[in-house]
Amino acid sequence: MKKIVVTLFLLMSFTLTFAQSSEHLKFKGVPIDGTLSEYVSKMKQAGFQLIGTDDGVALLEGEFAGYRGCLIGVSTLKSVNVVNTIGVVFPAREDWSSLEGDYEHLKSMLTEKYGEPADVVEKFQGYGNPQTDQEKWINLITDNCTWYTIFETKNGDIQLSLEKGDYGEYFVLLKYFDKINTESVRSAAMEDL
């Protein structure tokens, strides 16, 4: 009898572990899964407005984590047509203290939700260590700044970073990488090799 109970316990533990590892990472409470059109439909229901789609990427706009005017990119690999990556571009800032304030605020909330980050790199390259916000901003503009935090979860990774846009704007970028679908995309890409 004891052996049966132990066997049942182990079987239930294995089943629970397998079920937990087969869950998708969630963005705004919605699992990162499905085709691009299916996921866009769910994001529209969550209050985002579709700006457009092109080449396996949908661009939406809306409020996220208390920030208005965020751009949300939903990405797939066209050959697989399964959503695997979500990116959030927060409103652009024009000074270091505002940009760093957004980054630190989001990092704090992510740490509270997902635990301590797996990797943090927040450094300036070049000569000396900038002291003022103006010096830090100049280092960012001249690409002498690397600023990111990565959270690893059982369902995927989340990366927060400071970024420079194509037209000289500076913003916080938050990216969600679903583990299951990223592996599917990788497998499809490996087929090409």
N, C-alpha and C positions, 0 to 999 in steps of 0.2 A: 504494500500500500504506500509506504514511504517513497519507494522508487517511482511509483506512478505520479505522486504529487510533485516530486522533484522534476520529473520529465515534463509534466504539464507546465510547471513554472518556467523551465528553460525554454520550452516551445513558445509560451506566451511572451517571454522576454525577447526572444529572437524576432517574433512577429511584430512586436511593438517597435523594436529597433529598426526593422526593415521598413515599416510604415512611416516612421519618423524621417528616415533618410530618403524616402521617395517623395517628400513634400517639396513644393516649389517655394522659392523666395517670394515674398510678397512686397508689392509696391502699393501704398495707399490702401492696404487691406485686400488687394486683388492679387492672386497668384500670378507670377510671371510665366504664363503659358498660353498656348493657343496660337492661332494664326494672327497676322497683323490686323486684319479687319475685325476679328473677334475681340482682340485686346483693345483696339481703338474704341470699339462700341462700349466696352466696360469703362474705359476712361472718360468717355462722354457722359455716361451715367454718373460718374463720380464728380462731374462738374467741369471737366476740361473742355475747351473748344478746339476742334481740329483746324489747324492752319493748312495742312496739306500732307500728301504722301509722295515719296519719290524713291525708287530703287531700293525697296525693302526697309525704308525708314519713314515713320510718321512723326510729324511735328505737331505738338499740341501746346496750348497756353492755358494757364490758370493759376490758382492759389495752391501753394504747397508748403507745409510746415510753418504756416503763419506768414509766408512771404507772397505778396501779390506779384503778378506779372512774370511768373516763372515760365520758362520754355521747357517742355518735356519731349525728349526724343525717345521713340520706341523703335528698337532695332531688331531686324531678323537677317538671316542669310537667305537670299531669294530662293536658292535651290532647295532649302528645307522649309521655308515659310513658317518658322516657329519663333516666337518672341523669346529672346534670350538676354537682352540688355536694355535697361532703362537709364536715361541720363536726364538730370535736372540742372538747367542753367539758371542760377539765381540772378536777380537784377544786378546789372553792372554797377560798380562803385568807382568813385573818382579820387579816393584817398586811402592810404594804408589802414588807418584806424577803423574805418567803416568796413573795409574788406576783411580785415582780420577779425573784427567783431562778429561778422556773419559766420565766418569759419569757426571761431571758437564756440559760438552759440550752438551751431549745428553739431559740432564735435561733442559738446557736452550732452546734448539730447541723444545722439547716437550711442554714446558710452553708457548712458542711463538705460537705454533700451537693449543694447547688444553686448554690454560688458566692455572690458578693457580692449583697446585696439590691438591687432596682431602686429602692426608696423606703423611707426610714426616717423616721418622725416620732415623737419621744419628747420631749414637752414639757408643761410646766405653763402654764396660762393664769392670768391674774389678777395680783395685786400681789406683787412680790418673787419670789424663787426659793427654794422650800422646801429646807431643809438637812437636817432630821432625817426619819427614817422616819415618825414621827407626823405631821409637817407634810405629807409626800408622801401619806400615807394620807388625810388630811383633804381634800386637793386632789382625790384620786380620788373620794371619797364625794360631794363637792360638784360633781362633773362639771367640774372645772377641770384635766383631765388628758387628753391625747390620746397614745396609745401604740400604735403599730403598725409592722410591717415587712412589705413585700411582695417576694416573689420571683417573677420572671417566667421561665418556661421555654418551650421551643418547644411543649410540650404543654398548657400552661395556667399559671394563676397560683396562688400560695399566699400566704395572708395570716395573719399572727400578730398578735394584739392582746390588750390588757387590756380586759375588759368587766365591766359591771355587770348582774346578773340582775334579774328582775322582783321578787324578794323581798329585795333588799339584799345578795345574795351577790356576791363578786368573784372572777373567774377568768380564766385564759388561754383564748383561743379560737383555734383553728387551722382555717382554711378552705381547701379545695382546689376550684378551679374548672377543670373540664376544658374545653379550648379548643374542641374539635370539637362536643361536645354543648351547650356554652353557646351556640355559634353556631346550632345547630339550634333551641334553645329561643327564642333571639332572633328567628330567622326565623319561627317559629310565632307569636310575639307580634306581629310586624310584619304578619302576615296579618290580625290583628284590627283594625288601624288603617285 
